[in-house]
Amino acid sequence: MSLSFLKDRAFLREMLTIALPISFQQLINASLNMIDVIMVGQLGEASIAALGLSNQVFFVFILLLFGLTSGMAIFTAQFWGKQEIEPIRKVLGMSILTASAIALLFTLAATLIPHTVLGFYTNDTEVIDIGVSYLSIVGFSYIPVAIATSYVATMRSIHLVKLTVIATVSALIFKTLLGYALIFGIGGFPALGVRGAAISTAAGWTLELILILIFVYTQKTPLAANPLTFFSFDMPFFSRVLKTTLPALANEMFWSLGITTYNAIYAHIGTDSIAAINVNATIEELGFVVFMGLGNACAVMVGNRIGAGKKEEAFETVRRVVIMSLMAAWLVGLIVALSRDALVNSGWFDLSPSGKQNVRMLMLMMASVLWLRMFNFSTFIGALRAGGDTRFALLMEISSIWLIGVPAAYIGAFVLQLPVYYVYLLVALEELAKAFVSGWRVYSRKWIHDLVNE
């Protein structure tokens, strides 16, 4: 494993210019999400479980948006490498239209049939009732989230990362402060509990979109054009973009359904189990911040290089990022393993003794397999998807989750009746299988597809 590239200042400067703002954005997001869980955690285990299961709907939604917008960002990154602005605006228009259509479906589900949606995850009526009060409010923010996500993906691919960070961080801070006031009734506000968390979340995501639009036009970015021109694309171009984007969208749909199935299985093990999973997921999100920056920076750099006709540089970029991700994953995993007792005993979460033991063991399992997940994230986002190899990525994802992960979780929970942390570890078998396949595919270089020149 050669580390000589660490002396390449130009590469590191470009990488860090993109990665650091994204990692900082993710750190703030994860930190404030953890604060949300801590605040709601003061209301009891059922409230933690309800918030976590309600956010599973948002999780599926945001992953579909990520698949769609990252698929379209393959084109915007390559067009930026080719220095063509007009096609970038048209791809943004396609992204806004399709993302808003997806958001409308989720809004209708969250606001009209929340009991049915939450009933998929649990049969605990208390958890469902609390979750409905959250989901039926936050669902109204899904369309603003869809439009904002389209802008964020496009702006990242053309190196306007700092503006997205300012908008997102400002919205997150506003959401957290308003949530504190509305959950506990601070400063003259009514104490609304979980409903207060929902109102603040919806307000925060709407504010993010407003700030992004303000920045795009006041800073005279390449996207500061008449919005009507975004939708002036022709159907052959739209079809060409969809041919690459739809497998990425389907990929995230099947993956998110797999993760949702995992959480439904965890929830049926017990309320203390799904509460522990949600606490662990919040901690995991904090540990993920470095890799989000590296993976997304890799995707932008790879797309730019492919668009500029520099395919071998694209491969070398992936190789370097994978090495950096593995080194970071081993360090973060060690920190998580050593700090788990202190966090569980901190009193931040109102958990039962069995819930605390579950969190303690889940953190150990998560620390053990983190390096494997980061390898797959780097190769998947930074190489396969960024290189337009979306159909192969789709087949790999579906096979690993539905042929390995979900059966392993089902057998572990319902046949072997293992504790939730061992079921979590069994699920990691799909990551192991995926690592072999994605590693081979990256090395073969068959994932590199020039979509804007050929």
N, C-alpha and C positions, 0 to 999 in steps of 0.2 A: 504494500500500500504506500505509494509514493506521496510524500507531503511537500514536494518541491514547489507546487503551485502556490503555497502560502507566501512565497516571495514575489508572486505576480501582483504587484500593487494595483495595476489597472483593473485586473479581474476583481480583486477584493473590493476596490472602491466602487465599481459598478454593482457588485453583489450587495454590499452593505447599504448603498444608497437606496436600493429597493427593499431589501430585507428588513433593515432596522425599523423604518416607519411601520411596516406591516406587523412586525413582532411587537412593537410598542402598542399599536392599535389592539392587537390580540391580547396583550397583557392587561391593558385597561379593561377590555371587554370581559376577560376571564375573571379579573379581580373584582369587578363590580357585580358580575354574575354570582360570584362567591358571596359577596356581601348581601345580595338579594336572598340567596339560600339561607344565609345566617339569620337575616331579619325574619324571613318566613319561618325559619326553623324554631324561632322563639314561640311560635303558635302551636308547635307540636308535630309529632311524627306524621300524622295524617295530612297536615298541611304541606309538609315537605314532599310527601308522596304525590299529593294532588298537583302541586306546582310542577314536579318532575314529569308526571304523565301528561299534563296539559302542554308542557313544552315539547313533548314528543311529537305533537301535531306540528308545531313550529319547526321542529328538527327535520321532519320529513319535507315540509314546505321549503325550508331554506336550502336543503340539499338538492331538491329539484331545481331551485333557482341557481344554485352553484353549478350544477351540471349544465344547465342551459347557458348561463352567462360565461362560464369558463370555456364551454365549447365554442361559443361565438368569439370569445377573446383570443382563440387560436388564430382567427383571421385578423382581428385588429392588431395583434402583436406582429404578425407577419407583414401586414400592410404598413405598419409603422417602420419596420425594418427596411421596407421598400420606399418609405417616405411618401406614401399616398394617403391624403387626408379624406377625400370625399367618400371612398368606400368605407372608411372607419365610421363615419357618421351614419351611413346607411345600415351598417351592421348593428349599430347602437339602436336605431329605430326598430329593426327586427327583434332585437332583444327586449325592448320595452313592450312591444305588442304581445309577444308570446309569454313573457313573464307575467304581464298583467292578466292574461287569460287564465294562467295557472292560479294566480292569486285570487281571482274571482271565485274559482271552484272551492278553494280552501276557506275563503271568507264565508261562503254559503254554508259549508259543512260546520264551521266553528260556531256560527251564530244561529243556525236553524236546527241542527241536530247534535248539539254537544253531548247529550246523554248517550246517544248511540256511539259517537266517536270514542268517548272515554270508556264505554262499556267493553270495548275491544281489549283494553289493557287490564281491567280489574273488575271484580264483582263487589268490591267494598263500597257500599252505598254512601258512607260518609266521605270517602275519598272522591267519589264521583260528584257528589253535590258541591264540594268545595272546588273541585276542578272546573265544573260548569260555570261557576261564578267568575272564574278567571278567563276561561276560553271564550265565552260569549262576548266579552269586552275586547280582549286583545285581538280577536279575529278581524276587527274593523281596521287594523293597521296593516294588514297583509298587502294591500295594493301599493301603498306608499313604500313598503319594504321592497316590493318587486321592482319598482322603478329605480329606487336608490341602488339596489344591488346591480342593476344593469349599468348604471353610471359608474359605480365603483370598479367593476370588472374592466370596463373600457378604459377608465382613467389609469388604472394600474398598468395596463398593457402599453400605454403611451407615456409612461413614466411620470404621471401626475399623482404620485402616491401621497405626498404630503397633504394635499388638499383633502383627500378622502379621510386621512387620519384626523385632521382637525375637526371635520364635520362629525365623524363617528364618535370620537372621544368627547366632544362637547355634548352630543346627544346622550351619550351614556352617563355622563356626570349629571346632567339634568334629570334623566330617568331615575338615577339612584337617589338623588336628593328629594325629588318629588315622591318617590316610593317610600322613603323613610318617613316623610310627613304624613302620607296617606295610610300607611300600614298601621302606625302607632298613634296617629292623631296628634302630631306635633305642630306647634305654631298656629293653632286655631283651626287646623284642618280636622275633619272627622276621622275617627279610627275605623278604617274600612277593611283591615286585614288583607286577605288575599285579593279582594276586589281592588284595593288600593294599589297593590303591586301590578294588577292588570292595567289600570288607568295610566299609571306612570310609564309602563312599558309601551303602550300604544302612543302616548304623547311623545316619548323619546324617539321612537322610530319615525314618526311623522316629522319631527324637528330635523332629523338627519337628512331627509330628502330636501327640505326647505334650504338647509345650509349648503348642501351640495349644489343645488341649482344657483344659489347666490354666488358661490365661488366660481362655478363654471363660467358665468357671464361677466362678473366683475373683474376676474383675472384674465379675461379675453383668451381663454384656452382654445385649442383647435375644435372643441365641441360647442363653442359659443356661436352657433348659427341658428337661423330660423328653424324651430323644431319641425315645421312641416317638411323641410328638406330631408329630415331623417327617414321619412316614410315614402320617399320617391323611388324606391328600389323596384326593379323589375322581377318578375317571377322566376326566370332562369337563374338569376343571381341568388334569390331567396332559396331556391331549391338546392343550389350548390352549397350554400352555407348550412342548410338543414341536413344535408347528406352527412356532414361531419358532426353536426351538433346533436342530432337526435340520438345517436348511440351514447353520447355523453349524458344526455338527459335520462335515457333509459337506464344507464349505468347507476346514476344516483338514485333513481326510483327504486330499482331492485335492491340496491345496497341499503337505502333508508328503510325499506320494508323489512329487510333482514334484521337491521338494528332494532326496529320497532318490535319485530317478533321476539328478539332476544329479551327486550324489556318487558314484553307481555309474559314471557316465561319467568323472568325474575320476579315480576309482580305476583304471579301465581304461587311462587314459593312462599311468599309472605310479605306483609306490608313493611316489616322491618328490613326485609331484603331489598325491596325496590327503593326504600328510603336510603339505605346504605349505598346502593348503586348510584343514586342521584348525587350523594355527597362525594363519592369517589369520582364521578364524571366531572364534577366541578373542579376538583383538585387536578384531575387529568387534563382538563382544559388549560389550567395554569401551566402545567408542565409542557404543554403542546406549543406554547407561544413561539419558541425559537424555531421550531420546525415549520410552522405556518409561514414565517418570514422567509426561511431558506427555500421551501418548496415553491412558493409563489414567485419569489425572485428568479428561481431557476426556470420556471415556466415562461416568464416574460423574456428572459435572456435567450432561452432556446428558441422561442418564437421569432424574436428579432433576428437571430442569426440564420435561421432557416429562410426567412423572408429575404435576407441579404445574400442568400446563396452560399452560406458558410456552414455546410452540414457537419464537417468534422469538428469544427469549433463547438457546434451544438452538442455533439456526443461528449466532448471533453468537459463541457460545462456540467453535464449530468454526472459524470464520473467524479468531479471535484465536489459537487454538492452532496452526493451520496456519502462520501468519506466524511465530510464535515458533519452531516446529520448523524451518522453513527457515533462519532466522537461525542457530540452533544448529548445523544440519547443515553449513552453509558453514564455520563456525568449526572444528568437529570434523574435517571433511574436510581443511582446511588443516593442522591439527596432525598428522594421520595421515601426510599426504604428506611433511611436513618431518622426521618422526621415524623413518621407515621404515629408513633406513640404520643408524641407531644401534641400533635394536632387533634387526635381522638380525645385526649384528656383535657383539651383546652376549654371545654364547656361551651363552645360556639354552637353546637348542635344538640338539641333536646332529643337524644336517642336512648332507646332502651339498652340494657347491658348486651343483649344479643346483637342489636344494631351496631353498637360500638365495636364489637368483635368482628362483625362482618366488614365494617369499614377498614379496620386495622389489617385484616387479611386481604381484602380487595386491593389496598394500596400496595401490599407486598407483591401480589400477582401482577398488578399493573406495572410496577417497577421492573419486574423480571422480563416482561415481553415488550417493553417500550421500544427497545432498539429494533425489534423486528417490525413493529408498526411504522417506525420512522423510515426504515429502509423502503418499505412498500409505498409510503406516502411520497417519498422523494422520487422514486422511479415512476410511480403512477401519475402524479400531478406534474412533476418536472420534466418527464420524458414522454411517456406514452400519450397523455392527453395533449401536452404542449406540442408534440410532433404530429398531431392529427391522427394518431393510431387508435381512434376511439372505438372501432368495432372489435378489435382484438381485446382492448381493455374491458369492454362490455362482457365478452364471453368469459374472460378470466374472472371477473368480479362475480357474475352470476354463478359460475361453477363453484368457486371457493365458498361462497356464503350458503348457497342452497343445497349443495351436495356434501359439504363438510361442516360448516359452522352451525346451521340451524339443526340438522340431525344430532350433532354432538351436544348442543344445548338441551334439546328435548330428552335425549337419553340420560344426560347427567341429572336433569331436574326431576323427570317423571319415572324413569326406569330405575336408575341407581339412587335417586333421591339424595343427591349430594348437597352440601351447603352451597350457598350462592357463589362464594368465592372460587370453589372448584369448578362450578359450571362456567364461570367467567374464564377460567384458565383453559377449559376444554374448547371454548369458542376460539381461542388463539390458535388452534390447529389450522384454521383456514388462513391465518396470516402466514404461517409457516409454509403451507403449500403455495400460496401466492408469491412468496419471496423467491422460490426456485423458478417459477414461470416468468415473473417480471424481470428477474436478473438475467435470464437467458435472452429474453426479448430485447432488452436494452443493449446487451453486448452484441447482438446480431445486427443492430442498426436498421432493422426493417421497420422500425417505428417512425423513421424520419420521412415525413411527407411534405413536400413543398406545394402548398395549396394556392399560392398567389402568382407563381411564375410558370408552373408547368400546366 
